[in-house]
Amino acid sequence: MNPFANRAASLSGPAHDALPVIPNDSSDLPHVSVGLYVETGGAIVIDTVSGATRTVLVADFSILPVGVRRVRATGTTASGIHALVLS
């Protein structure tokens, strides 16, 4: 049984998938994320959905609940990054 079958995607609900992220300075993520999951902590340089570029320090096994359109390679030291997406 699929509990998501009859539910509309919602920002307040769980993500539909966790896609691996390869940081890139010039390309956006294939899908805007509703958050990031990070396995190994460090710095993450992101472009948010509002258009700002931010550097965020995260610990191992962190969830960063912010809309992200790009994870930049320059300045990003965290690894095992996954984009939490609705589509």
N, CA, C and O atoms as CSV, one atom per row, in Angstrom:
chain,resi,resn,atom,element,x,y,z
A,1,MET,N,N,0.830,-1.172,0.000
A,1,MET,CA,C,0.000,0.000,0.000
A,1,MET,C,C,0.882,1.246,0.000
A,1,MET,O,O,1.865,1.310,0.739
A,2,ASN,N,N,0.545,2.217,-0.808
A,2,ASN,CA,C,1.294,3.465,-0.908
A,2,ASN,C,C,0.513,4.575,-0.198
A,2,ASN,O,O,-0.513,5.018,-0.714
A,3,PRO,N,N,0.972,5.035,0.973
A,3,PRO,CA,C,0.237,6.063,1.699
A,3,PRO,C,C,0.263,7.431,1.012
A,3,PRO,O,O,-0.473,8.333,1.412
A,4,PHE,N,N,1.100,7.593,-0.015
A,4,PHE,CA,C,1.189,8.858,-0.736
A,4,PHE,C,C,0.314,8.894,-1.985
A,4,PHE,O,O,0.206,9.938,-2.627
A,5,ALA,N,N,-0.299,7.796,-2.332
A,5,ALA,CA,C,-1.018,7.668,-3.596
A,5,ALA,C,C,-2.108,8.724,-3.789
A,5,ALA,O,O,-2.263,9.240,-4.895
A,6,ASN,N,N,-2.845,9.048,-2.771
A,6,ASN,CA,C,-3.966,9.980,-2.908
A,6,ASN,C,C,-3.724,11.324,-2.231
A,6,ASN,O,O,-4.672,12.060,-1.953
A,7,ARG,N,N,-2.463,11.648,-1.964
A,7,ARG,CA,C,-2.130,12.900,-1.291
A,7,ARG,C,C,-1.447,13.869,-2.239
A,7,ARG,O,O,-0.598,13.481,-3.042
A,8,ALA,N,N,-1.824,15.116,-2.137
A,8,ALA,CA,C,-1.148,16.161,-2.904
A,8,ALA,C,C,0.174,16.503,-2.216
A,8,ALA,O,O,0.286,16.419,-0.993
A,9,ALA,N,N,1.165,16.886,-3.007
A,9,ALA,CA,C,2.443,17.306,-2.442
A,9,ALA,C,C,2.229,18.533,-1.568
A,9,ALA,O,O,1.476,19.438,-1.929
A,10,SER,N,N,2.894,18.561,-0.420
A,10,SER,CA,C,2.709,19.649,0.531
A,10,SER,C,C,4.039,20.039,1.152
A,10,SER,O,O,4.854,19.177,1.481
A,11,LEU,N,N,4.255,21.336,1.311
A,11,LEU,CA,C,5.478,21.799,1.965
A,11,LEU,C,C,5.511,21.413,3.432
A,11,LEU,O,O,6.588,21.371,4.026
A,12,SER,N,N,4.381,21.135,4.025
A,12,SER,CA,C,4.352,20.760,5.435
A,12,SER,C,C,4.445,19.250,5.638
A,12,SER,O,O,4.538,18.782,6.773
A,13,GLY,N,N,4.421,18.497,4.560
A,13,GLY,CA,C,4.497,17.047,4.658
A,13,GLY,C,C,5.880,16.530,4.325
A,13,GLY,O,O,6.799,17.319,4.104
A,14,PRO,N,N,6.044,15.226,4.285
A,14,PRO,CA,C,7.359,14.656,3.981
A,14,PRO,C,C,7.723,14.834,2.507
A,14,PRO,O,O,6.852,14.945,1.644
A,15,ALA,N,N,9.020,14.858,2.245
A,15,ALA,CA,C,9.516,14.907,0.869
A,15,ALA,C,C,9.171,13.603,0.168
A,15,ALA,O,O,8.972,12.576,0.817
A,16,HIS,N,N,9.100,13.646,-1.151
A,16,HIS,CA,C,8.812,12.447,-1.934
A,16,HIS,C,C,10.066,11.663,-2.286
A,16,HIS,O,O,9.997,10.471,-2.585
A,17,ASP,N,N,11.224,12.340,-2.249
A,17,ASP,CA,C,12.471,11.659,-2.594
A,17,ASP,C,C,13.648,12.429,-2.016
A,17,ASP,O,O,13.527,13.602,-1.663
A,18,ALA,N,N,14.782,11.758,-1.923
A,18,ALA,CA,C,16.043,12.355,-1.493
A,18,ALA,C,C,17.055,12.086,-2.600
A,18,ALA,O,O,17.536,10.963,-2.750
A,19,LEU,N,N,17.376,13.119,-3.375
A,19,LEU,CA,C,18.258,12.971,-4.537
A,19,LEU,C,C,19.675,13.375,-4.190
A,19,LEU,O,O,19.880,14.424,-3.580
A,20,PRO,N,N,20.669,12.562,-4.566
A,20,PRO,CA,C,22.058,12.933,-4.305
A,20,PRO,C,C,22.409,14.240,-5.016
A,20,PRO,O,O,21.974,14.484,-6.141
A,21,VAL,N,N,23.198,15.072,-4.347
A,21,VAL,CA,C,23.604,16.369,-4.889
A,21,VAL,C,C,25.095,16.358,-5.179
A,21,VAL,O,O,25.902,15.986,-4.327
A,22,ILE,N,N,25.453,16.768,-6.385
A,22,ILE,CA,C,26.843,17.042,-6.725
A,22,ILE,C,C,26.963,18.555,-6.808
A,22,ILE,O,O,26.448,19.166,-7.744
A,23,PRO,N,N,27.643,19.175,-5.828
A,23,PRO,CA,C,27.754,20.635,-5.848
A,23,PRO,C,C,28.315,21.148,-7.171
A,23,PRO,O,O,29.237,20.561,-7.739
A,24,ASN,N,N,27.742,22.257,-7.654
A,24,ASN,CA,C,28.106,22.810,-8.956
A,24,ASN,C,C,27.903,24.325,-8.907
A,24,ASN,O,O,26.854,24.805,-8.476
A,25,ASP,N,N,28.902,25.060,-9.347
A,25,ASP,CA,C,28.822,26.516,-9.295
A,25,ASP,C,C,27.935,27.128,-10.370
A,25,ASP,O,O,27.521,28.280,-10.239
A,26,SER,N,N,27.634,26.379,-11.433
A,26,SER,CA,C,26.909,26.992,-12.552
A,26,SER,C,C,25.572,26.345,-12.889
A,26,SER,O,O,24.846,26.857,-13.741
A,27,SER,N,N,25.227,25.240,-12.248
A,27,SER,CA,C,23.971,24.559,-12.579
A,27,SER,C,C,23.074,24.422,-11.356
A,27,SER,O,O,23.524,24.072,-10.265
A,28,ASP,N,N,21.790,24.710,-11.570
A,28,ASP,CA,C,20.795,24.509,-10.518
A,28,ASP,C,C,20.510,23.024,-10.340
A,28,ASP,O,O,20.823,22.211,-11.210
A,29,LEU,N,N,19.914,22.679,-9.203
A,29,LEU,CA,C,19.459,21.309,-8.975
A,29,LEU,C,C,18.361,20.979,-9.985
A,29,LEU,O,O,17.661,21.884,-10.438
A,30,PRO,N,N,18.194,19.708,-10.348
A,30,PRO,CA,C,17.128,19.339,-11.288
A,30,PRO,C,C,15.737,19.698,-10.769
A,30,PRO,O,O,14.844,20.003,-11.559
A,31,HIS,N,N,15.546,19.666,-9.454
A,31,HIS,CA,C,14.291,20.038,-8.796
A,31,HIS,C,C,14.650,20.945,-7.617
A,31,HIS,O,O,15.583,20.648,-6.872
A,32,VAL,N,N,13.927,22.030,-7.446
A,32,VAL,CA,C,14.136,22.860,-6.262
A,32,VAL,C,C,13.834,22.006,-5.039
A,32,VAL,O,O,12.814,21.319,-4.989
A,33,SER,N,N,14.720,22.052,-4.061
A,33,SER,CA,C,14.522,21.220,-2.877
A,33,SER,C,C,13.743,21.975,-1.807
A,33,SER,O,O,13.755,23.205,-1.755
A,34,VAL,N,N,13.067,21.210,-0.957
A,34,VAL,CA,C,12.395,21.795,0.202
A,34,VAL,C,C,13.302,21.713,1.425
A,34,VAL,O,O,12.948,22.185,2.505
A,35,GLY,N,N,14.461,21.115,1.247
A,35,GLY,CA,C,15.450,20.994,2.311
A,35,GLY,C,C,16.608,20.145,1.842
A,35,GLY,O,O,16.561,19.543,0.769
A,36,LEU,N,N,17.649,20.100,2.654
A,36,LEU,CA,C,18.812,19.264,2.372
A,36,LEU,C,C,19.061,18.342,3.558
A,36,LEU,O,O,18.843,18.713,4.711
A,37,TYR,N,N,19.518,17.138,3.253
A,37,TYR,CA,C,20.005,16.212,4.270
A,37,TYR,C,C,21.501,16.079,4.035
A,37,TYR,O,O,21.931,15.864,2.902
A,38,VAL,N,N,22.304,16.205,5.098
A,38,VAL,CA,C,23.760,16.185,4.979
A,38,VAL,C,C,24.319,15.092,5.863
A,38,VAL,O,O,24.062,15.070,7.067
A,39,GLU,N,N,25.088,14.174,5.269
A,39,GLU,CA,C,25.675,13.074,6.031
A,39,GLU,C,C,26.921,13.495,6.798
A,39,GLU,O,O,27.063,13.175,7.978
A,40,THR,N,N,27.834,14.219,6.129
A,40,THR,CA,C,29.073,14.652,6.767
A,40,THR,C,C,29.090,16.167,6.817
A,40,THR,O,O,29.065,16.833,5.782
A,41,GLY,N,N,29.131,16.703,8.013
A,41,GLY,CA,C,29.005,18.139,8.217
A,41,GLY,C,C,30.152,18.957,7.665
A,41,GLY,O,O,31.204,18.436,7.296
A,42,GLY,N,N,29.913,20.256,7.621
A,42,GLY,CA,C,30.873,21.227,7.126
A,42,GLY,C,C,30.122,22.435,6.624
A,42,GLY,O,O,28.995,22.695,7.045
A,43,ALA,N,N,30.737,23.165,5.734
A,43,ALA,CA,C,30.092,24.336,5.145
A,43,ALA,C,C,29.331,23.921,3.895
A,43,ALA,O,O,29.774,23.057,3.139
A,44,ILE,N,N,28.169,24.555,3.687
A,44,ILE,CA,C,27.404,24.379,2.456
A,44,ILE,C,C,27.101,25.768,1.923
A,44,ILE,O,O,26.558,26.615,2.633
A,45,VAL,N,N,27.456,25.990,0.673
A,45,VAL,CA,C,27.140,27.262,0.022
A,45,VAL,C,C,25.953,26.999,-0.894
A,45,VAL,O,O,26.033,26.192,-1.820
A,46,ILE,N,N,24.852,27.692,-0.619
A,46,ILE,CA,C,23.594,27.438,-1.333
A,46,ILE,C,C,23.055,28.716,-1.962
A,46,ILE,O,O,23.323,29.824,-1.497
A,47,ASP,N,N,22.289,28.532,-3.031
A,47,ASP,CA,C,21.450,29.584,-3.573
A,47,ASP,C,C,20.026,29.226,-3.185
A,47,ASP,O,O,19.522,28.168,-3.565
A,48,THR,N,N,19.375,30.101,-2.430
A,48,THR,CA,C,18.033,29.829,-1.943
A,48,THR,C,C,16.992,30.147,-3.009
A,48,THR,O,O,17.296,30.770,-4.026
A,49,VAL,N,N,15.777,29.718,-2.765
A,49,VAL,CA,C,14.699,30.009,-3.707
A,49,VAL,C,C,14.407,31.503,-3.776
A,49,VAL,O,O,13.825,31.969,-4.755
A,50,SER,N,N,14.797,32.261,-2.760
A,50,SER,CA,C,14.586,33.711,-2.783
A,50,SER,C,C,15.673,34.439,-3.561
A,50,SER,O,O,15.588,35.650,-3.765
A,51,GLY,N,N,16.716,33.692,-4.006
A,51,GLY,CA,C,17.774,34.287,-4.818
A,51,GLY,C,C,19.027,34.677,-4.055
A,51,GLY,O,O,19.970,35.195,-4.652
A,52,ALA,N,N,19.059,34.444,-2.761
A,52,ALA,CA,C,20.234,34.774,-1.955
A,52,ALA,C,C,21.247,33.638,-1.990
A,52,ALA,O,O,20.879,32.469,-2.102
A,53,THR,N,N,22.520,33.991,-1.893
A,53,THR,CA,C,23.579,32.992,-1.730
A,53,THR,C,C,24.001,33.032,-0.272
A,53,THR,O,O,24.345,34.090,0.255
A,54,ARG,N,N,23.973,31.883,0.373
A,54,ARG,CA,C,24.271,31.782,1.803
A,54,ARG,C,C,25.295,30.682,2.050
A,54,ARG,O,O,25.338,29.684,1.331
A,55,THR,N,N,26.110,30.877,3.064
A,55,THR,CA,C,26.998,29.834,3.561
A,55,THR,C,C,26.480,29.409,4.925
A,55,THR,O,O,26.311,30.233,5.824
A,56,VAL,N,N,26.232,28.114,5.067
A,56,VAL,CA,C,25.667,27.569,6.297
A,56,VAL,C,C,26.580,26.465,6.793
A,56,VAL,O,O,27.013,25.616,6.014
A,57,LEU,N,N,26.874,26.471,8.083
A,57,LEU,CA,C,27.663,25.400,8.697
A,57,LEU,C,C,26.709,24.390,9.321
A,57,LEU,O,O,25.830,24.761,10.099
A,58,VAL,N,N,26.882,23.111,8.982
A,58,VAL,CA,C,26.002,22.069,9.502
A,58,VAL,C,C,26.821,20.937,10.107
A,58,VAL,O,O,27.974,20.716,9.735
A,59,ALA,N,N,26.215,20.236,11.033
A,59,ALA,CA,C,26.836,19.078,11.679
A,59,ALA,C,C,26.550,17.816,10.868
A,59,ALA,O,O,25.744,17.839,9.938
A,60,ASP,N,N,27.208,16.727,11.220
A,60,ASP,CA,C,26.914,15.432,10.610
A,60,ASP,C,C,25.433,15.101,10.782
A,60,ASP,O,O,24.838,15.416,11.812
A,61,PHE,N,N,24.848,14.471,9.781
A,61,PHE,CA,C,23.468,13.980,9.789
A,61,PHE,C,C,22.453,15.102,10.054
A,61,PHE,O,O,21.506,14.930,10.821
A,62,SER,N,N,22.668,16.240,9.410
A,62,SER,CA,C,21.783,17.402,9.584
A,62,SER,C,C,20.720,17.476,8.510
A,62,SER,O,O,20.908,17.007,7.387
A,63,ILE,N,N,19.598,18.073,8.877
A,63,ILE,CA,C,18.570,18.447,7.918
A,63,ILE,C,C,18.493,19.967,7.926
A,63,ILE,O,O,18.323,20.588,8.975
A,64,LEU,N,N,18.619,20.549,6.750
A,64,LEU,CA,C,18.560,21.997,6.589
A,64,LEU,C,C,17.234,22.324,5.910
A,64,LEU,O,O,17.101,22.134,4.702
A,65,PRO,N,N,16.245,22.816,6.669
A,65,PRO,CA,C,14.904,23.025,6.121
A,65,PRO,C,C,14.753,24.377,5.419
A,65,PRO,O,O,14.084,25.279,5.923
A,66,VAL,N,N,15.381,24.502,4.259
A,66,VAL,CA,C,15.286,25.737,3.477
A,66,VAL,C,C,15.185,25.374,2.000
A,66,VAL,O,O,15.804,24.411,1.548
A,67,GLY,N,N,14.407,26.145,1.255
A,67,GLY,CA,C,14.287,25.907,-0.177
A,67,GLY,C,C,15.590,26.250,-0.882
A,67,GLY,O,O,16.100,27.362,-0.748
A,68,VAL,N,N,16.125,25.300,-1.628
A,68,VAL,CA,C,17.435,25.464,-2.268
A,68,VAL,C,C,17.308,25.169,-3.758
A,68,VAL,O,O,16.708,24.170,-4.155
A,69,ARG,N,N,17.880,26.051,-4.578
A,69,ARG,CA,C,17.890,25.798,-6.020
A,69,ARG,C,C,19.263,25.389,-6.526
A,69,ARG,O,O,19.369,24.768,-7.583
A,70,ARG,N,N,20.350,25.736,-5.769
A,70,ARG,CA,C,21.701,25.356,-6.184
A,70,ARG,C,C,22.568,25.141,-4.957
A,70,ARG,O,O,22.479,25.885,-3.980
A,71,VAL,N,N,23.414,24.107,-5.017
A,71,VAL,CA,C,24.465,23.901,-4.023
A,71,VAL,C,C,25.774,24.151,-4.752
A,71,VAL,O,O,26.118,23.437,-5.694
A,72,ARG,N,N,26.492,25.156,-4.314
A,72,ARG,CA,C,27.724,25.558,-4.996
A,72,ARG,C,C,28.909,24.690,-4.551
A,72,ARG,O,O,29.012,24.301,-3.387
A,73,ALA,N,N,29.794,24.401,-5.500
A,73,ALA,CA,C,30.996,23.627,-5.207
A,73,ALA,C,C,32.018,24.472,-4.441
A,73,ALA,O,O,32.628,24.007,-3.478
A,74,THR,N,N,32.192,25.718,-4.884
A,74,THR,CA,C,33.167,26.600,-4.246
A,74,THR,C,C,32.706,26.939,-2.839
A,74,THR,O,O,31.648,27.539,-2.648
A,75,GLY,N,N,33.502,26.552,-1.864
A,75,GLY,CA,C,33.194,26.835,-0.465
A,75,GLY,C,C,32.453,25.735,0.255
A,75,GLY,O,O,32.366,25.762,1.482
A,76,THR,N,N,31.909,24.757,-0.474
A,76,THR,CA,C,31.185,23.654,0.171
A,76,THR,C,C,32.183,22.585,0.595
A,76,THR,O,O,32.926,22.049,-0.227
A,77,THR,N,N,32.189,22.282,1.895
A,77,THR,CA,C,33.067,21.237,2.428
A,77,THR,C,C,32.279,20.046,2.956
A,77,THR,O,O,32.843,18.971,3.161
A,78,ALA,N,N,30.983,20.226,3.177
A,78,ALA,CA,C,30.130,19.118,3.624
A,78,ALA,C,C,29.998,18.108,2.486
A,78,ALA,O,O,30.191,18.447,1.318
A,79,SER,N,N,29.672,16.876,2.833
A,79,SER,CA,C,29.511,15.846,1.791
A,79,SER,C,C,28.337,14.943,2.141
A,79,SER,O,O,27.764,15.020,3.228
A,80,GLY,N,N,27.999,14.089,1.188
A,80,GLY,CA,C,26.833,13.236,1.373
A,80,GLY,C,C,25.571,14.067,1.428
A,80,GLY,O,O,24.702,13.844,2.271
A,81,ILE,N,N,25.475,15.036,0.514
A,81,ILE,CA,C,24.340,15.959,0.491
A,81,ILE,C,C,23.231,15.381,-0.372
A,81,ILE,O,O,23.476,14.890,-1.474
A,82,HIS,N,N,22.013,15.445,0.140
A,82,HIS,CA,C,20.834,14.977,-0.601
A,82,HIS,C,C,19.774,16.066,-0.601
A,82,HIS,O,O,19.504,16.678,0.433
A,83,ALA,N,N,19.175,16.306,-1.754
A,83,ALA,CA,C,18.093,17.275,-1.883
A,83,ALA,C,C,16.771,16.577,-1.584
A,83,ALA,O,O,16.451,15.555,-2.190
A,84,LEU,N,N,16.012,17.130,-0.656
A,84,LEU,CA,C,14.688,16.608,-0.333
A,84,LEU,C,C,13.702,17.300,-1.260
A,84,LEU,O,O,13.543,18.519,-1.199
A,85,VAL,N,N,13.032,16.527,-2.124
A,85,VAL,CA,C,12.199,17.105,-3.171
A,85,VAL,C,C,10.768,16.569,-3.117
A,85,VAL,O,O,10.502,15.500,-2.569
A,86,LEU,N,N,9.872,17.337,-3.694
A,86,LEU,CA,C,8.467,16.948,-3.777
A,86,LEU,C,C,8.118,16.312,-5.116
A,86,LEU,O,O,7.114,15.606,-5.216
A,87,SER,N,N,8.917,16.544,-6.136
A,87,SER,CA,C,8.592,15.955,-7.443
A,87,SER,C,C,9.736,15.145,-7.979
A,87,SER,O,O,9.636,14.579,-9.067
